[in-house]
């Protein structure tokens, strides 16, 4: 039950003050066995680190309906390979993946157009085959991500779109 309005307030309000604890723990330090000191390691099969990389899966699900594959290709392989390329591009800029990262990866491999040169289709069919199966084709996915030149990854979507499909070999590094 609430206090009636006519009841007087307490005569002395207790003020809160800070009181330090009796025991102050030691400061935290990085002394775990697997702790990474300095920058992230880089090298073969280590990938490209960056923040919030899982967001690329949401982006891939949004772009899935726009991806065009031939009868010898699987959409899962195309999306997996291009997400690896998109993650590499995002890590170059030190940020989480955005839709432009995945759009560039899909564009340079011709997955967003039905009018693609036959030699590009033959090359991407060979490179992307089975990439979705990370258990058996992890190294193939890493190779695919490393294949695209850094100069291509630093381009804008408009510049990449303007150069496709004529310069696909230079853009993909294949």
Steps between C-alpha positions, in 0.01 A plus 500: 500500500627847411583762762218752547561856382455649846781298658814705562824417313792360699674772695854416385566375148796269489741601229678239300874514485752276333673243712790305358505125547725344763694300239614643167578225244815510289474663160414277205774398264520288188674191622289223356685235298326572169487877533602689186747778568541772241324480166299208369715232337501484124604228265382206300160360603445757776249713312437869552384621840251776551210602721151347472584271211188290552292784357614395151267198532199731537618700199537178298145394584371837375693476172426130444203569270717717271776242447501338155673164457521252213379141516850374596532744792344512844376822656640391838850473353468843337383666821762330718788593270380857461446543875865407555602767248262751663648431843848561364387833354334604827813414699712720270297797622492375862123481524209260496377378160246712313285423197754661264767247600282209394369685194854554372591135555187379318550753219862417418411132465192577291245358743271804474456483122364245258717639217840360598786390271538123465864503614399679822232237566752219437756658734258571782340154468840344560602737782170507689415130473445360850613813688184486713626178658749658739598170654657372179560821304623751759833552324320552168289775659806670643669480158194658341502789749873555446469486121326837461754786486490758777472775238165352391375482857571870550280602204144627535197307378453748214857458373478121518165498318637729229794265434292181482492271304787621279768509773390202708845336489673808641230549764500139622867423465417178316 
